[in-house]
């Protein structure tokens, strides 16, 4: 559902930018570091939106990459800790088994004393 809302909001934003760009078709002077040029305002607006989208997308991909690396490291740490916990769980099971033998022996002794 979240993806659908993002898509709808993206399409609405694109429609607003397109309408705004089509309304503004007058030529404008764009100053570069090395010179200047005349461009239709529609191209400047659309170019600015596309550059903004590329920058936001690049930052998003970088953050996703960092989060995936962190997730992978945490999964390895989790597996390592599960292995350690599994080794420690094996010991109490053996102790519990011995306690069970002792308990059954004590139960047997209690039965003999009652009789």
C-alpha positions as CSV (number, residue, x, y, z in Angstrom):
1,X,0.0,0.0,0.0
2,X,2.9,2.4,0.8
3,X,4.4,1.8,-2.6
4,X,1.1,2.7,-4.3
5,X,0.8,6.0,-2.3
6,X,4.4,6.8,-3.2
7,X,3.6,6.2,-6.9
8,X,0.5,8.3,-6.8
9,X,2.3,11.2,-5.0
10,X,5.1,10.9,-7.5
11,X,2.7,11.1,-10.5
12,X,0.9,14.1,-9.0
13,X,4.2,15.9,-8.4
14,X,5.3,15.1,-12.0
15,X,2.0,16.4,-13.3
16,X,2.4,19.7,-11.3
17,X,6.0,20.1,-12.6
18,X,4.9,19.4,-16.2
19,X,2.0,21.9,-16.0
20,X,4.3,24.5,-14.4
21,X,7.0,23.9,-17.0
22,X,4.6,24.2,-19.9
23,X,3.2,27.5,-18.7
24,X,6.8,29.0,-18.5
25,X,8.2,28.7,-22.0
26,X,10.0,32.1,-22.1
27,X,13.7,32.0,-22.9
28,X,16.0,32.7,-19.9
29,X,19.7,33.4,-19.6
30,X,21.6,30.8,-17.7
31,X,25.0,31.7,-16.4
32,X,27.6,29.0,-16.2
33,X,31.1,29.3,-14.7
34,X,32.6,29.4,-18.1
35,X,29.9,31.3,-20.0
36,X,26.2,31.9,-20.5
37,X,23.4,30.6,-22.8
38,X,19.8,31.2,-23.6
39,X,17.5,28.3,-22.7
40,X,13.7,27.9,-22.7
41,X,12.5,28.0,-19.1
42,X,10.7,24.7,-19.6
43,X,14.1,22.9,-20.2
44,X,15.6,24.6,-17.1
45,X,12.7,23.5,-14.9
46,X,12.6,19.9,-16.2
47,X,16.4,19.7,-16.1
48,X,16.4,20.9,-12.5
49,X,13.8,18.4,-11.5
50,X,15.6,15.6,-13.1
51,X,18.9,16.5,-11.5
52,X,17.2,16.8,-8.1
53,X,15.7,13.3,-8.7
54,X,19.1,11.9,-9.6
55,X,20.7,13.4,-6.5
56,X,17.9,12.2,-4.2
57,X,18.0,8.7,-5.8
58,X,21.8,8.5,-5.5
59,X,21.6,9.4,-1.8
60,X,18.8,6.9,-1.3
61,X,20.8,4.1,-3.0
62,X,23.9,4.9,-0.9
63,X,21.8,4.8,2.3
64,X,20.3,1.5,1.2
65,X,23.8,0.1,0.5
66,X,25.0,1.1,4.0
67,X,21.9,-0.4,5.6
68,X,22.4,-3.7,3.7
69,X,26.0,-3.9,4.8
70,X,25.0,-3.3,8.4
71,X,22.2,-5.9,8.2
72,X,24.7,-8.4,6.8
73,X,27.1,-7.7,9.6
74,X,24.3,-8.0,12.2
75,X,23.1,-11.3,10.7
76,X,26.6,-12.7,11.0
77,X,26.8,-11.5,14.6
78,X,23.4,-13.0,15.3
79,X,24.5,-16.4,13.8
80,X,27.7,-16.3,15.8
81,X,25.8,-15.6,19.0
82,X,23.3,-18.3,18.2
83,X,26.2,-20.8,17.8
84,X,27.6,-19.8,21.1
85,X,24.2,-20.0,22.8
86,X,23.6,-23.4,21.2
87,X,26.8,-24.6,22.7
88,X,25.8,-23.3,26.1
89,X,22.3,-24.8,25.8
90,X,23.8,-28.2,25.2
91,X,25.5,-28.2,28.6
92,X,22.4,-27.4,30.7
93,X,20.5,-30.1,28.8
94,X,23.1,-32.7,30.0
95,X,22.9,-31.3,33.5
96,X,19.2,-31.5,33.4
97,X,19.4,-35.1,32.3
98,X,21.7,-35.9,35.2
99,X,19.3,-34.0,37.6
100,X,16.5,-36.1,36.2
101,X,18.4,-39.3,37.0
102,X,19.1,-38.0,40.5
103,X,15.5,-37.0,40.9
104,X,14.3,-40.4,39.8
105,X,16.7,-42.0,42.2
106,X,15.4,-39.8,45.0
107,X,11.8,-40.6,44.0
108,X,12.7,-44.3,44.2
109,X,14.2,-43.7,47.6
110,X,11.1,-41.9,48.8
111,X,8.9,-44.7,47.6
112,X,11.0,-47.2,49.6
113,X,10.8,-45.2,52.8
114,X,7.1,-44.9,52.5
115,X,6.6,-48.6,52.1
